[in-house]
Amino acid sequence: MSFDPTPNTLNTGSKMRRIALLLLCCAFTWSAPMDDAAASGLVYKNYIVRYDRGWDILCEPYVVQAGDWVLKIFRQKGEIAHHDFRDFLGIFERLNPHVRDIDMIRPGQTIDIPLRKLEHGTLPGQASGVITIPFVTLAKVEEVIHQHAEHYQVRRGDTVSQLISARYGRVGTRAYQEGIKLFQAANPQVTDLDLIYAGQRLYLPDPSMRDEAWYADMFDEAGNLKETLDADSTRASAAAPLRPGAEPLAQAPGDGSPEGVLAQAAAVVGGELRDRGTYFLPEGPAGRDFEVDLSRHPLMEMSAEKLLFTQDGTIMDRNAALVQSQWPDTKVIAYDAQSSVPAVVGAIFEAIQQPVDTGEEVGFEDQGVQVTVRAKWIKPQRDQRRLCISPIAGPAEQTPVPLRRYLEQNGIVLKELLPGGEEDGATTAPAERHAVRDVLTLIPMGQKDFVQRLTRALGYSFVPNVAISFPYAGIQIQAYANLVNSPDGREVLVDFGELYGDAVKAIRQSGLHVVQIAPEADYTTIAAQLLAALETPFLEQPSFAGAQRPPTYNTTVTIQGLLVDDPATAKRTLLAPFSLHSAITDLIGANGVAVVTW
């Protein structure tokens, strides 16, 4: 058995390749004049970034033109509308609240068209709300593809569908069909996709190309590749004046005054505080309305509740209990100048008949990752999301921004109260991401190949086809097996069904450890068998705390994998049979754990 020379892929590689490509394009553009047929250049376009439910949304400001209608614009813009129109429509409505009816837009109206969802920190300058994206303009699309392709030498057993599906997804999907078209454009000499031979050199299109802003422009409406790529596909007359993305909601006043405390509490629970004007409570069919001066008794409106606040036990000099009995739909909450934000929040939840300490937890499962959030107060929202509020001891106990965004993407809005009552900051705030360098993705071609790649990733050695000699029935027998060595000298033989009869028993009696791999064993089972045989400490289904604070009110992330803690290598490694969200790898990396997936 020989080692596969194809290196495993580091998750950071594609990003570095894109950066290198951009620098190369810049140098190439300004230093090398070419003929018109192949001339290339860079076109820079400005976009804004808006925030929506845990995502940064790349948006194009657009001025509605005569003859435009919303569906027409949607069809021309971005990948969100193409992949999930309902999701796109919801984002559009939340980012453009001034458009009350999407069937009635008027010329001259400025709207923000959501183009793509971005992970936090994906693009330079993203946190500022304005980014500039370079578009590569080439006369021929084939040139773009070749610049984003890697050389590959066909091996025995390779097929085009196998090579493309490994990079672009399952056979039959839209991404796979696009990958096939890119492959054909990069390899015009391959006239029959079912006929490639060992040793043949091909170009394999890099799937990271799909992350580029100009990728969708390479295909026409029928899904076929265009001959030329026009980066400036939008009309200049339709470009709206550039402005920064919508600012995050300003923090409520933190001056410690009663009004400031109520404003902060309203921001935490998602309510709207009104402390000016007059509020009318209906007195009854035969009487007058009861007028409430909101400067004396502020009103907080929530999704389904109305709350009046009093400092003296009365509402407009009328007994608060009497007001509560006459208007049961309006709750009355007492507070004073010494009330803290957590105390007011607790009173709000008590008034709306939710226990002061719910003791509840909410969560979700995401492709092998179980996320559980425990909070002091949990409130269902009208849009089916859950608001989770907990007090924390200080900034050191805050949940990292990437994890909070990930929770919000999955319907959980996390709010954490600092001792002074102020909120710990919006999820739109810039945040450092952990540089997780040890994220390795294995692409094994079978059980033996998996063991070889896994042992190498763990810092062990794998030696195939080692000759072993052992006594059997009075004679010395020689056989061949695969040997795994740990750095501190632990050894184990791995048998993939190549040893027959009583050979395994005889080898074990000679003092060697043997791991037998069943043909139906999955990779996770194989990894657990191998670690157990090597006596390497590991934990199944490990859990990680979302923040550095007690578990009472915290987020827990449990992963359906194995956490290896090998003292011989002084390295902790998480093994998982699926890819992990960047927020999860950030969390794991912050705990000093490397990640290996397959």
KELONU-647473 format. One record per residue (C-alpha): residue in one letter; x, y, z. Coordinates in steps of 0.25 Angstrom, whole numbers, padded with zeros to 4 digits, always signed. Example, Ala and Ser with C-alpha at 12.3 -4.5 7.8 and 13.67 -1.06 7.14 Angstrom:
<atoms>
A+0049-0018+0031
S+0055-0004+0029
</atoms>
This chain:
<atoms>
M+0000+0000+0000
S+0006+0014-0004
F+0003+0027+0002
D-0007+0036-0005
P+0001+0049-0009
T-0011+0057-0010
P-0010+0066+0003
N-0022+0068+0012
T-0029+0082+0010
L-0027+0093+0021
N-0040+0101+0022
T-0031+0114+0022
G-0025+0110+0008
S-0036+0115-0001
K-0037+0128+0006
M-0022+0130+0004
R-0023+0126-0010
R-0033+0136-0013
I-0024+0147-0007
A-0012+0142-0015
L-0021+0142-0027
L-0026+0156-0025
L-0011+0161-0023
L-0007+0154-0036
C-0019+0160-0043
C-0015+0174-0038
A-0001+0173-0043
F-0005+0167-0056
T-0015+0177-0059
W-0006+0189-0058
S+0007+0184-0063
A+0004+0175-0075
P-0002+0181-0087
M-0010+0171-0096
D-0018+0171-0108
D-0033+0175-0108
A-0037+0161-0109
A-0031+0156-0096
A-0030+0170-0089
S-0033+0168-0074
G-0035+0178-0063
L-0041+0181-0049
V-0054+0188-0047
Y-0057+0193-0033
K-0071+0194-0028
N-0076+0199-0014
Y-0086+0192-0006
I-0092+0193+0008
V-0094+0183+0019
R-0107+0182+0027
Y-0109+0173+0039
D-0121+0163+0040
R-0123+0152+0050
G-0109+0148+0052
W-0104+0150+0038
D-0097+0162+0031
I-0104+0164+0018
L-0097+0169+0006
C-0106+0179-0001
E-0106+0188-0013
P-0113+0201-0012
Y-0122+0203-0024
V-0131+0214-0029
V-0144+0209-0035
Q-0145+0212-0050
A-0158+0214-0058
G-0163+0201-0062
D-0157+0193-0051
W-0164+0184-0042
V-0159+0176-0030
L-0159+0162-0036
K-0151+0167-0048
I-0141+0174-0039
F-0140+0161-0030
R-0138+0152-0042
Q-0126+0161-0046
K-0119+0162-0033
G-0112+0152-0024
E-0112+0138-0019
I-0121+0139-0008
A-0133+0141-0017
H-0129+0130-0025
H-0127+0119-0014
D-0138+0123-0005
F-0148+0133-0009
R-0156+0134+0004
D-0144+0136+0012
F-0140+0147+0002
L-0153+0154+0003
G-0153+0154+0018
I-0139+0160+0018
F-0143+0170+0008
E-0155+0174+0016
R-0147+0176+0029
L-0136+0184+0022
N-0146+0193+0015
P-0157+0196+0025
H-0161+0208+0017
V-0166+0199+0006
R-0180+0196+0011
D-0184+0188-0001
I-0174+0181-0010
D-0184+0182-0021
M-0184+0197-0021
I-0170+0203-0023
R-0168+0216-0030
P-0158+0222-0039
G-0147+0229-0031
Q-0149+0221-0018
T-0136+0216-0012
I-0136+0202-0007
D-0125+0192-0002
I-0125+0179-0010
P-0119+0168-0001
L-0109+0160-0010
R-0102+0150-0001
K-0101+0146+0014
L-0087+0148+0020
E-0081+0141+0032
H-0076+0152+0041
G-0062+0157+0037
T-0062+0150+0023
L-0058+0163+0015
P-0048+0174+0018
G-0055+0186+0024
Q-0068+0178+0026
A-0070+0184+0040
S-0070+0198+0035
G-0083+0196+0027
V-0077+0199+0014
I-0068+0190+0006
T-0061+0191-0008
I-0061+0178-0016
P-0051+0177-0028
F-0058+0170-0040
V-0048+0163-0050
T-0052+0166-0064
L-0047+0157-0075
A-0051+0155-0090
K-0053+0140-0088
V-0059+0133-0077
E-0049+0121-0079
E-0038+0130-0074
V-0045+0133-0061
I-0047+0118-0060
H-0033+0114-0062
Q-0028+0125-0052
H-0037+0118-0042
A-0033+0103-0045
E-0023+0094-0040
H-0015+0083-0048
Y-0019+0069-0045
Q-0013+0056-0050
V-0024+0045-0052
R-0022+0033-0043
R-0027+0019-0046
G-0042+0018-0042
D-0045+0033-0043
T-0057+0038-0050
V-0061+0052-0054
S-0074+0051-0046
Q-0066+0046-0034
L-0056+0058-0035
I-0067+0068-0037
S-0076+0063-0026
A-0065+0063-0016
R-0063+0078-0019
Y-0077+0083-0023
G-0087+0074-0016
R-0096+0062-0019
V-0099+0058-0033
G-0111+0065-0039
T-0110+0077-0030
R-0109+0091-0037
A-0095+0093-0031
Y-0091+0080-0037
Q-0097+0083-0051
E-0089+0097-0050
G-0076+0089-0046
I-0078+0080-0059
K-0079+0092-0068
L-0067+0098-0062
F-0059+0085-0063
Q-0063+0084-0078
A-0059+0099-0080
A-0046+0096-0073
N-0043+0083-0081
P-0048+0084-0095
Q-0040+0073-0099
V-0049+0063-0091
T-0060+0061-0101
D-0066+0049-0093
L-0068+0051-0078
D-0069+0036-0077
L-0055+0034-0083
I-0043+0039-0075
Y-0030+0030-0073
A-0020+0029-0062
G-0008+0039-0063
Q-0016+0049-0071
R-0014+0063-0066
L-0027+0071-0064
Y-0031+0085-0058
L-0041+0084-0047
P-0048+0097-0044
D-0047+0102-0030
P-0060+0102-0022
S-0056+0114-0015
M-0059+0122-0028
R-0074+0121-0023
D-0070+0130-0012
E-0066+0141-0022
A-0076+0153-0024
W-0075+0151-0039
Y-0078+0136-0040
A-0093+0137-0043
D-0090+0146-0055
M-0082+0135-0062
F-0096+0127-0064
D-0107+0132-0073
E-0122+0130-0068
A-0122+0115-0074
G-0110+0112-0066
N-0100+0111-0077
L-0086+0118-0077
K-0085+0131-0084
E-0074+0134-0093
T-0070+0147-0087
L-0071+0153-0073
D-0077+0167-0071
A-0074+0171-0057
D-0082+0184-0058
S-0095+0177-0061
T-0104+0187-0054
R-0108+0201-0060
A-0101+0213-0055
S-0114+0220-0055
A-0119+0210-0045
A-0108+0212-0035
A-0112+0219-0022
P-0103+0228-0015
L-0094+0220-0006
R-0097+0221+0009
P-0092+0213+0021
G-0101+0202+0025
A-0112+0204+0035
E-0105+0206+0049
P-0108+0197+0060
L-0119+0201+0070
A-0113+0211+0079
Q-0111+0206+0093
A-0121+0211+0103
P-0117+0223+0112
G-0108+0218+0123
D-0109+0230+0133
G-0115+0222+0144
S-0127+0230+0145
P-0141+0223+0146
E-0144+0227+0131
G-0130+0222+0127
V-0133+0209+0135
L-0146+0207+0128
A-0140+0210+0114
Q-0130+0200+0116
A-0140+0189+0121
A-0148+0192+0109
A-0136+0190+0100
V-0133+0177+0107
V-0147+0171+0106
G-0150+0176+0092
G-0161+0186+0096
E-0163+0200+0092
L-0163+0211+0103
R-0172+0223+0102
D-0170+0234+0112
R-0176+0246+0105
G-0190+0250+0102
T-0204+0244+0107
Y-0209+0230+0107
F-0224+0228+0107
L-0230+0216+0115
P-0244+0214+0111
E-0253+0217+0123
G-0265+0209+0118
P-0277+0211+0109
A-0284+0222+0117
G-0271+0228+0123
R-0259+0236+0119
D-0246+0231+0115
F-0235+0231+0126
E-0224+0240+0122
V-0209+0235+0126
D-0198+0246+0125
L-0187+0237+0120
S-0176+0247+0126
R-0181+0242+0140
H-0184+0228+0136
P-0176+0223+0124
L-0183+0212+0116
M-0175+0200+0110
E-0182+0193+0099
M-0177+0178+0096
S-0182+0169+0085
A-0195+0165+0093
E-0194+0173+0106
K-0195+0188+0110
L-0188+0192+0123
L-0190+0205+0131
F-0179+0208+0142
T-0181+0216+0155
Q-0172+0220+0166
D-0182+0224+0176
G-0192+0213+0175
T-0203+0221+0167
I-0206+0224+0153
M-0210+0238+0152
D-0213+0238+0166
R-0222+0226+0165
N-0219+0214+0173
A-0210+0205+0164
A-0218+0192+0168
L-0231+0199+0164
V-0225+0202+0151
Q-0220+0188+0149
S-0234+0182+0152
Q-0241+0192+0143
W-0232+0190+0131
P-0226+0176+0133
D-0220+0176+0119
T-0211+0187+0124
K-0201+0183+0134
V-0196+0192+0145
I-0181+0191+0150
A-0175+0198+0162
Y-0161+0203+0162
D-0153+0214+0169
A-0140+0222+0167
Q-0131+0210+0173
S-0137+0199+0163
S-0127+0192+0155
V-0129+0188+0141
P-0129+0173+0144
A-0139+0176+0155
V-0148+0183+0145
V-0146+0172+0135
G-0150+0162+0146
A-0163+0171+0149
I-0167+0171+0135
F-0166+0156+0133
E-0174+0154+0146
A-0185+0164+0142
I-0187+0157+0128
Q-0189+0144+0137
Q-0176+0138+0133
P-0168+0133+0145
V-0156+0142+0150
D-0147+0131+0148
T-0152+0122+0137
G-0141+0112+0139
E-0144+0108+0125
E-0134+0104+0113
V-0136+0105+0098
G-0127+0099+0087
F-0126+0093+0074
E-0118+0082+0066
D-0110+0086+0054
Q-0103+0074+0046
G-0098+0067+0058
V-0096+0079+0068
Q-0106+0080+0079
V-0107+0095+0085
T-0114+0097+0098
V-0116+0111+0104
R-0120+0113+0118
A-0125+0127+0122
K-0131+0134+0134
W-0142+0138+0125
I-0147+0132+0113
K-0158+0139+0105
P-0164+0134+0091
Q-0165+0145+0081
R-0176+0147+0071
D-0167+0143+0059
Q-0165+0129+0066
R-0151+0133+0071
R-0147+0132+0086
L-0142+0144+0094
C-0132+0138+0105
I-0127+0148+0116
S-0117+0146+0127
P-0109+0155+0136
I-0094+0153+0136
A-0083+0157+0145
G-0075+0165+0136
P-0069+0166+0121
A-0060+0154+0123
E-0073+0145+0124
Q-0079+0150+0111
T-0082+0140+0100
P-0074+0142+0088
V-0080+0150+0076
P-0079+0139+0066
L-0086+0129+0075
R-0097+0140+0078
R-0099+0142+0063
Y-0099+0127+0061
L-0110+0126+0071
E-0118+0137+0065
Q-0117+0130+0051
N-0124+0119+0058
G-0135+0126+0065
I-0129+0130+0078
V-0127+0144+0082
L-0117+0145+0094
K-0116+0157+0103
E-0106+0158+0114
L-0108+0169+0125
L-0095+0174+0132
P-0095+0178+0146
G-0098+0193+0143
G-0111+0188+0136
E-0105+0192+0122
E-0106+0181+0111
D-0093+0175+0107
G-0093+0180+0093
A-0100+0177+0080
T-0097+0166+0071
T-0093+0176+0060
A-0081+0180+0068
P-0067+0177+0062
A-0061+0165+0068
E-0048+0158+0067
R-0049+0143+0062
H-0040+0133+0067
A-0029+0129+0057
V-0032+0114+0056
R-0021+0108+0049
D-0023+0094+0052
V-0035+0091+0044
L-0033+0079+0035
T-0043+0073+0026
L-0040+0058+0022
I-0045+0053+0009
P-0042+0038+0011
M-0044+0028-0001
G-0047+0016+0008
Q-0045+0010+0022
K-0030+0008+0021
D-0028+0022+0015
F-0036+0028+0026
V-0027+0021+0037
Q-0015+0026+0030
R-0019+0040+0029
L-0025+0040+0043
T-0012+0035+0049
R-0004+0045+0042
A-0013+0056+0047
L-0012+0052+0061
G+0003+0051+0060
Y+0004+0036+0059
S+0011+0028+0049
F+0005+0018+0040
V+0013+0007+0033
P+0005-0002+0023
N+0008-0016+0020
V+0018-0019+0031
A+0023-0033+0032
I+0020-0040+0045
S+0024-0054+0050
F+0017-0062+0060
P+0016-0077+0065
Y+0004-0085+0061
A+0002-0100+0063
G+0017-0102+0066
I+0022-0094+0054
Q+0026-0080+0051
I+0016-0073+0042
Q+0019-0060+0034
A+0008-0050+0031
Y+0006-0035+0027
A-0002-0025+0034
N-0003-0010+0036
L+0005-0004+0048
V+0001+0009+0056
N+0011+0015+0065
S+0009+0026+0075
P+0021+0036+0079
D+0023+0029+0092
G+0024+0015+0087
R+0010+0010+0087
E+0007+0000+0076
V-0005-0007+0070
L-0007-0015+0057
V-0019-0011+0049
D-0026-0023+0041
F-0036-0019+0030
G-0040-0034+0028
E-0026-0038+0023
L-0023-0048+0034
Y-0031-0061+0034
G-0034-0073+0043
D-0027-0073+0057
A-0016-0063+0052
V-0022-0052+0060
K-0023-0060+0073
A-0009-0065+0071
I-0003-0051+0069
R-0010-0046+0081
Q-0004-0058+0089
S+0010-0053+0084
G+0008-0040+0091
L+0003-0031+0080
H-0010-0023+0080
V-0019-0025+0068
V-0031-0016+0064
Q-0040-0023+0054
I-0048-0013+0045
A-0062-0019+0041
P-0065-0016+0026
E-0078-0008+0031
A-0071+0000+0041
D-0072+0015+0039
Y-0061+0025+0041
T-0065+0029+0055
T-0065+0015+0060
I-0052+0012+0054
A-0046+0024+0060
A-0051+0020+0074
Q-0046+0006+0072
L-0032+0011+0069
L-0032+0021+0080
A-0036+0010+0090
A-0026+0000+0085
L-0015+0010+0087
E-0020+0014+0101
T-0021+0028+0096
P-0031+0036+0105
F-0043+0041+0098
L-0057+0046+0101
E-0069+0043+0093
Q-0079+0054+0090
P-0071+0065+0097
S-0077+0078+0101
F-0072+0092+0101
A-0077+0104+0109
G-0081+0116+0101
A-0075+0126+0111
Q-0066+0126+0123
R-0076+0126+0134
P-0084+0116+0142
P-0093+0107+0135
T-0106+0112+0141
Y-0108+0122+0131
N-0099+0118+0119
T-0099+0112+0105
T-0094+0098+0104
V-0089+0092+0090
T-0089+0077+0090
I-0083+0070+0077
Q-0085+0056+0072
G-0071+0053+0071
L-0058+0049+0079
L-0049+0058+0087
V-0035+0053+0088
D-0026+0057+0099
D-0013+0050+0097
P-0002+0053+0107
A+0008+0047+0097
T+0006+0059+0087
A+0001+0069+0097
K-0010+0072+0088
R-0025+0072+0089
T-0032+0069+0076
L-0047+0068+0073
L-0051+0057+0062
A-0064+0060+0055
P-0071+0053+0043
F-0077+0066+0038
S-0072+0080+0035
L-0074+0090+0046
H-0080+0105+0046
S-0069+0115+0047
A-0075+0120+0061
I-0073+0106+0066
T-0059+0105+0061
D-0056+0118+0067
L-0061+0113+0081
I-0053+0100+0080
G-0041+0108+0076
A-0042+0117+0087
N-0041+0105+0096
G-0028+0101+0090
V-0034+0089+0082
A-0030+0085+0068
V-0041+0080+0059
V-0041+0069+0049
T-0054+0066+0041
W-0057+0057+0029
</atoms>
